[in-house]
């Protein structure tokens, strides 16, 4: 799975994000379990990538990735989900079903190649950025009033003013 993780890291760096990768964390004075969960607790976006294998289990009987996912849900981090289009072991399939749950899970993107994954991650982050900058009607009107106020303060004549409300409000 290394090439997929590296592809995501490269894409995030190119987008001027600072990816946090467990394998690149510096020494810590506490357990790996604590380190992984604390990084999820403070991250801006949690990117979940599921492949064929469930992976190493923690003392709680869930994979490290599953524990991190549960922490991301608990701490209400934005979660972007990418699922490799492969046959999965039974535990991973169960985890996938939890993640895809229609009511409590997340919408996800499937991928087969590193390039597909990289492109999908970039698209998902750009969409998340758009959602985070969208405004409700009152917020939009406030932005217009602020712009008009600045224009009046500059003492320049306004020959025309056009405002667009290009994105929908996203309520979570």
N, C-alpha and C positions, 0 to 999 in steps of 0.2 A: 504494500500500500504506500510505500515510500514515495514513488513517483507521483501519486495523486496528491499526497500531502505537500510535496515540494512544488507542484504546479499551483496549488492554492496559495502557498506562501509567496511564490513569485508574483502572482496576480495581485495579492494584497499589497505587497511592497510597491509594485508599480502604481497602485492606486493611492499611495501615500498613507497606507494603514500600517500599523505595527502588529504583525501577527504574533501571538503567544503560542509557541509550540512546546509541548512538554519535554521533548528531547533536547530543547535548546535552553531550558531554564538553568540558571546558575545554582550552585550549591545552596541548600536551605537548611536551617537549623530545626526543621520539623519534617514530618513524614511526606512521602510522595503523595499519599492520599490527601493530606491537608493542603499541600502545594497545588495540586490539580483543582481541588474544589475552591480554594481561595482565588485562584486565577479566574475561574468561571464567575465567581461572585462579583468580581470587579470589571469584567470585560464589557465592551460596548456592544458586541455582536457575538453570538455563539454559532459557529458553523459546525453542523453535525453531518458527518459523512459516514454512511453505512456501507460496508462491503459484505463479503460472504461469511466471515467468521465473527463470532460474538466476542472473543478475546478474553484476556486475563480477568479473572473474577476477584473482586475485593472480598474482604471478610464478611460483607453483607450478602454475598452470593450473586452480585450483579457485576457486569463488566465495568472496567474503568470508564469507558465511553458512556455507558448507561448511567453510571453515578454522576458523571459530569452533566449529562442531559437533564437528569432529575434536579440537579443544582440550578441549572439554567432556567428551568421551569419555576422552581421555588423562588429564585431571585428575580423573576420576571425579566430576563434578558431577551432581547430580540433573537429568535432562533431561525436560522436558515438551514433547510434540510436537503441533502443530496444523497440519493440512493443508487448504488451501483447496480446495473442491470445484470445480475448474476444469480445463480442458485445459492441460497443461504442455508447455513446450518440451522437446526430447529430453534435454538435459543435466539439467534440473530433474527430469524423470521418472527418470533414472538415480540422481540424488541421493535422491529420494523412495524408490526401491526399496532403496537402502542403509539408509536410516533405518528402513524398515519390515521389514527382514530378520527373519525369524521367530526366529532363534537369537541374533543379535548386535545387532539393532535395538531399537526401542522401540514400545510400544503408543502409539497416537495417536488424536486426535479430529479429525473432519472438520468444517468450518464453511463457511458461505456468506455470512453477514452479520456485521457488526461486533458486533451484539448476541449472536449465537450464539458468536462467538469470546470475547467478554468473559465470558459465562456459563461457557463451558467452561474458561477459564483459572482463574476463581474456584473452580470445582468441583475441578479438578485440584490446585490449591494446597491446598485444604482437605483433600483426600485425602492428599496428601503430608505435611501437618502431622499427620494422624491416624497415618500410618505411622511417623512420627518419634517419636511419643509412646507407641507401643505397647510392651508389655513382654512378655518371655518369662515362663514360669511362675515361675522363681526371682525375677525382678525384681518380679513381681506380689506374691509372698509377702513379699518384703522391704518393699514399700510397706505391706502390711497390718501387718506387725510394727512398722514405724516409727509408723504411726498409732495402734496399740494402746499402744505405749510412751509416746507423747505424751499419750494419754488417761489413762494411769495416773499420769503425772507431774502432771497437772492436779488429781488427787485427786477427780475427779468420778465418780460412779457411772455405769457404762455399762449401760443397760437393754437395749440391742440394738446389734448391729453388722452391717451388710450391706456386702459388697464385691462388685463386679462386675468381670468381666474381659471388657469389651465388644468388644475388637478382636483380630484374629488377629495373631500374630507375623509380621512380614514379613522374610524372609531374602533378601538380594541376593547 
